[in-house]
Amino acid sequence: MTTVSNEAIEERLRRVAELRSRLAGVPADDGHDVLAELSLDTYWKAKALSAAGRPWLADAVVRPRNAGEVARTLAAAAEVGVPVVPRAGGSGSQGGAVPDRGGIILDTSALDQIIELDERSQTVRVQAGVPGIQLEEWLNERGCTFPHFPASVHLARVGGYLAAKGSGVLSTKYGKIEDLVMSMEVALASGDLIRTLPVPRHAMGPDLNQVFIGSEGTLGVITEATLIVRSVPESRVFRAVAFPDIPTGVEAIRKMLQRGLRPSVVRLHDAAATQANLLRVLDIDVSGVVAVLAFEGVASLVALEEREAIADLTAAGATDLGRDLAEAWWENRYKIYDPPFRPELPQIWGTADIVATYDRIIPAYEALRAHFTENYKSFDLRFTGHLSHWYSWGSMVYGRFVVDRPPDDVDAAVALYEELWRTSSEVLQAAGAVLNDHHGVGLKLADNVAAPWGAAWRVIEGLKRDLDPAHILNPGKLGL
């Protein structure tokens, strides 16, 4: 790992002190416990180093109370030369909110207002620090829902949803976060506050929403968004089916979707994921390749879509498992992220989340599974895979690995972790997959993001140069 000289640290601290003096009146904190808590997301490497007494810590936390204070903070940081790491709920798994170069954490949690619900247009205007679960509960009281249900919904905030370009379990029907945004307010490193056009469908030039969604705070800081909401569905029903193998399941689901059916949930587990995520968590006797599905909307249409989908899938080789398993999964879908089901240090864990067209997704999945299970047996690596976000053109694989017997030495464990990502990324790119569907890049994939873009990467680098010439916005993340 890179060693920073004492002189460099002293200079950075001097700049941070100058920044804080310029931000008089903006709440800030540099207490060790606060810095230790807010300098971590769920990125394994940062957690492992912190547990070993070698954390990456910010030098201060700044808590702006409104968009103007966010913009003021960025402008001052650019003038002084202090790295700024925006933070929302801290639930990211890629290190996008980790201050590996020091500087300040820009804590957006005080931007917590739900400003306006437009019931006629079905949009809601919210600040970036609003917790996802709070927004959903507020909308439900008014007969609406925001159909974005990531596993992190109890931790994540709206700004994090957008900055990491996340997805939720209902994405097959409603799309990912980028499909659920009308407009945004963004603070730039110049100190300017800009608003994108009020509607996302227009011919007034490029859609600037999509410049900042997924940019992980490297191009600007999202302070507010107008989101697309829906009426709470009249009906939501669940079914589960079993397939003889993953290729049969993928082909059956592809044909069902391309015929025009749109379940809200399609979650196809390989045999290992069925055992780990269904049998173990739900304590239900089930095995093999299992798909969990949900259908929702107008009750009469839901009944028709469910009937047609199950008919399609069983005709293609599926066995109908009824409702109980899928209903139990929905009610307990967050349990896998809590003890005793989630891995803990000193175990190593991670998710290789890939996306590809239908002609490439199965070879990519098989290459990933073979790579992990065949090359890392000596470390007792376990691999599970499921496909949980589906498109008319392809799908994604959520490839989860857990190393039960890592090296005792933290540096050796970190080296193994980085090797796992480097080698699996090479395997996946050779198979024609894109390395990320919805978790973001952060630090974890920063070394692998430019190559797949080829010459087009220069466009993204150009945006960075123009929007952040001082390179203070989340430096090192997203490969920038």
Number of C-alpha atoms within 10 A of each C-alpha: 5 4 5 9 9 9 9 10 14 11 12 20 17 13 19 22 16 15 22 21 11 15 18 9 10 17 13 18 15 14 11 12 9 14 20 15 11 22 29 27 21 16 22 22 23 24 20 20 15 16 13 12 9 11 19 19 24 26 24 24 25 22 20 23 16 17 21 14 19 29 23 21 26 27 19 19 28 21 14 19 17 27 28 30 29 29 31 27 25 24 23 26 21 26 27 35 32 29 29 22 20 21 25 29 27 25 23 28 20 15 22 21 17 18 12 11 18 12 14 6 10 15 21 22 19 23 26 31 25 24 23 24 18 15 20 18 14 13 20 14 10 12 13 21 20 23 24 22 19 21 17 19 21 15 16 21 27 26 31 31 31 27 25 24 22 22 26 22 23 25 23 22 20 20 19 25 26 17 14 19 22 20 21 26 22 25 26 23 30 20 19 15 19 14 15 15 16 12 13 17 10 10 7 7 6 11 16 14 22 15 13 22 24 24 24 29 30 30 27 30 31 31 25 27 25 22 21 20 22 17 16 19 15 11 14 16 18 22 21 24 23 23 24 14 16 24 14 16 23 21 14 20 21 19 16 21 18 12 12 11 18 23 26 24 25 25 21 27 30 23 20 18 22 22 22 18 20 24 16 15 19 19 11 13 10 17 17 17 23 31 28 22 25 24 27 24 19 13 15 11 13 21 16 12 19 21 11 13 23 20 14 19 23 15 11 17 16 23 16 17 16 13 16 12 21 24 18 16 18 15 10 13 17 15 16 18 12 9 9 10 13 11 18 13 12 17 16 23 21 20 19 21 21 25 26 24 16 17 11 15 25 20 17 24 25 15 16 25 20 13 16 18 17 11 12 15 12 12 16 13 20 17 22 22 25 26 23 23 27 26 18 16 12 16 22 27 29 21 20 17 21 20 22 18 15 21 17 9 10 16 14 12 19 20 13 18 19 15 12 18 18 15 13 19 22 13 16 23 16 11 19 17 23 20 25 19 21 22 21 26 27 29 23 24 21 18 18 19 20 18 11 14 13 9 9 11 13 12 11 16 14 12 14 19 14 13 17 20 14 19 21 23 28 30 22 18 27 25 17 19
